[in-house]
Each structure stands twice: as structure tokens, then as C-alpha cells.
Amino acid sequence: MDEKQETVVTDELQGEAAGAPAANADWPPEKAKKEDNFFVFLLKLLAVVLIFRSFIFSPFSIPSESMLPRLMNGDYLLASKWSYGFSKHSLPFSAPLIPGRIFASEPERGDVAIFKHPIDEVDYIKRVIGLPGDSIAVRNGVVILNGEPIPKERIDDFIIPVSANTACARSQFETRDAEGNAVCAYPRFRETLPSGATYEVLDFGPDLNDNFGPVIVPQGQLFVMGDNRDNSQDSRVPAMPGGGVGIVPQDMLVGRATILMWSTDGSSSWLLPWTWFTAARWDRLGTTL
């Protein structure tokens, strides 16, 4: 071995003895550093998502037709989480990390509110009709608020196409549009609250829940109703798992429905990507509630 080769070999041996990597070695700490950075990134991303979902906006889906005509089965919306304050129900899985309700704010009549069922804590969505101290009754399908009927004006029928997400509630409402497509034509009305807030409701005719009360809404609670008045398990029905909600404690509030971000008629298939677009109700996207 000549003097130059001996010098190189000696330098490498000294480096290995000192714990330094050889020139061509795969140095594990560099790989571990990249993995740690990626793990930290995931933790930060998860924290941002949890904060956003818990305190700013959270997505909800509509699985029924109790809020027709405003909300349809297959709608996906965002709810503002700060509107009524925060409680454990603001957090994923109702994690018991917030005592009581902080920054509490009372809904306004006419709000579309999301809340937990008082018994089984499933998410429900209804319209706020009565606040604490209000007297609520229903006579022949007309809501009586504090002794005064809420004006109920007949307007054009609500037409909704029959689809995988929609079947006509009763055969008498089945018909066809000008193109021959199967649709449901429901009697539609406009209600106007004393504040001037208006919204549309459906009324199929005489029904068991068309006469109710009067009741006084207790402090800290709300009287809520579905806009599809003859197809809604709301405050007119005693609270029971999977059924009526009764008068709802404000501590069960989750948020206020604000904007539709997606809507589908249910005809799409994951295996047929083009149906993701043909099934979309494009005219509903981005509408405020």
C-alpha cells in the first residue's frame, strides 16, 4: 500500500471510531428527522381541523325531508359553531371538555338550528319558533305565537323531482312535469314572524299534529318545528329516542345552519365517476339559509 492509500484508509478508520458516518453510508438520523417533521405536520393539521370544526364551521348532512322545502334529503351544509356559544356538544363526539355553555347566545325566532336530541344526542335540525316565555299553540295547522296567529300565505306548489333521495310522501301529490318526469307537487305556504322574518313551509292537509298546546316555553329552552309540518318529529311530539324532540334545552345547541355546500339526488355511484356530476343539484350549491 502506498503512502496516499494508507492515509485515506487511516482517515476513514479514525472517522468511524469517532462515531461519524462514512462518506457513502446511509445516515439514519436524516431519515428519522424527515419522519419526525412529517409527524409534527400531521399533528398540526389535525389540530387546525379540530379547532375549525369545533369552534368555527362544521359540516352536516340532511338525511330526511322534515325541513322541506328549504332543506332536502341529500343536502350537505355548513353550520356556524360560534352562533349560540360553545359546550361539549361543540366538540367531536361531545367530548366533556367544556363545562356548561360558554359565550352563550340565544337563537332568534326563524333560525335553522342544529342541536342534539335531548335523549339519544343524535344531531337534529329544526326551525326555532318559540323562545323562553313564549306561548305556543297550533290550531288547524296555524301556529299561534303569544296569542297571535303567525300569518300563513298560500303560494305556488313546491315541485321536487322524484329520485333516489325523494319519494312522494302521499300518492295524491305524485304528478309529472312538462317533460314527463315524475315529480312531487306539495302545497306550499309562506309564514311571517313578528320580526318580519319569512320562510316557507309545507302542509299536506289535516294531520294529528295540526292541533297542539298551548304551552309556555320554559327558561333556557326552545320550541322548534320542522318546515315540513306534517312530516316532522318536533317539539309538538314528546321527546323519545329516535322520535320527537319535545321542548329542547338550549344546552343541546350545536350551531346555526348557514350555507349549502353540496346537494345530491342520490343517483350517483362511486364506481361511475360521471354520476357524481349528473346527480348534483347544482342550483342549490352556495345558497344561504
ABEGO torsion letter per residue (X at the ends): XBAAAAAAAAAAAAAAAAGBBBAABBBAAAAAAAAAAAAAAAAAAAAAAAAAAAABBBBBBBABAAAOAABBBGBBBBBBAAAAEBBAAABBGGBBABBEBBGBBBBBBGBBBBBBBAAAGBBBBBBBABBBGBBBBBBGGBBBBGGBBBBBBBBBBBBBBBBAABBBABAAABBBBAAGBBBBBBBBBBBBBAAGBBBBBBBAEBBAAABBOBBBBBBGBBBBBBABAABBBBAABBBBBGBBAEBBBAAABAEBBABBABBBAGABBAABAAAAAAABBAAABGBBX
